[in-house]
Amino acid sequence: MNRKIVTLGVAAFGVAGLQAADAGKIWEVTGSLRGFYDDNYTTSPEDLAEESWGIEVSPGINLTIGEGTDLEFSAGYAFGIRYYEDRETDNEDYGHELGISLNKAFSDTSVLQLSNSLVIAQEPEILNGGTPLRTEGDNLRNTLSAVYRQIVSGNIKAELGYGNSLFDYDEAYHSALLDRTHNQVNLDVIYDMDQTEYFVGYKFASIDFDGGDLKVPGLYFNSDARDNDSHYGYVGVRHQLNKEFVASAQAGAQYVDYYNFDLMPGLIPEDETSPYVNASMQWGYAEGSQLVAGVSFARGATDLQAADQETSAVYAQFLHKITAKVHGTLTARYQDSEINGGGVQVDGKTESLMLLGASLTYAIADNIWTELAYNFDELDSDIPRRSFERNYLSIGIGTSY
């Protein structure tokens, strides 16, 4: 059994499997039912926090074809509905997650990897779109990735990549500040030494903010002023000791050109240069147990009226097989962000976001499990009326076939 948890709102950093998938099985249907308590479903300051009990239902389906061959295809879809018993606005949240991947080995020397991830949700942990706050509506995030790797000669390889991300928010304020299209292309030259690869690379990225102008009484913000081009230069290393341990790290610099800065002089800088870091590791230290961790430092979008934010983050997920039937999971993410631009009211202000989660899963049978989970979210912001704390507790049952 290969179990996928689609939270549609609870912080998640990976997919946990309780047992190996059935040999030769190409499809799987899953379903879960949870009861929950949320003490701040609006992610508001303490004096405005609203609480509610509720029920969450999430069915899903996964398909895998050609695993282990030169043409592998996989797809998964999950739908979630979360009903809040005591919410003043609409009582229901709806979410969708769709993932598709295709890996094609043309020969022993060339491989193409394609993937696409589509999410429609309300929670920032899933959207990862630049706001730490929950926002209602059918908010969309789609991410496309294409990577082609070719052995050039001997130990020398080349990797060409393309990525596209699209963000589309339903609510007017966040739409004006966060709707955007992000395109990027990168070229890496790799030196392969068996278990370790060393590489040097260049990446170009272009971001077009297309949500329209923000116009409210006493406030005007031109979203086109945030359009920018970025140039990255970096070096890195990837190491795979065996199939249970993989680690990678890259570091370099990012130069950003805000070519429309003159649309809002004084609020948007002309250009910026900053460090760029991305490192991660995955370690299967025992059967049914795994540690995933990483750190990053990069620029990204912000839902404040500013150019962007510099964010440093560290995260980890610890999955441990306690007994044959019981698994425990601990997740944590901490990030610290500094706002860039926007004038004296926000420029240089900082925000720290902490996401903590713990769950305990018991396998009632090979295809039935029950789960108890707790999540804690905290935002500490220099910006007035943004800080909040949130506790989320759930208990549920799930199945797969």
Secondary structure, DSSP 8 states (H G I E B T S, - for coil): -------SSS---S---SS---TT--EEEEEEEEEEEES-TT---GGG---EEEEEEEEEEEEEESTTSSEEEEEEEEEEEEEETT-SS-SEEEEEEEEEEEEEEEETTEEEEEEEEEEEES-HHHH-SS-SS---S-EEEEEEEEEEEEEEETTEEEEEEEEEEEEE-SSHHHHHHH-EEEEEEEEEEEEEETTEEEEEEEEEEEEEE-S--EEETTEEE-GGGG-EEEEEEEEEEEEEEETTEEEEEEEEEEEEE-TTGGGSBTTB-SEEEEEEEEEEEEEEEETTEEEEEEEEEEEE--SSSSSEEEEEEEEEEEEEE-SSSEEEEEEEEEEEEEEE-S-TTTTT-EEEEEEEEEEEEEEEETTEEEEEEEEEEEEEESSTT--EEEEEEEEEEEEE-
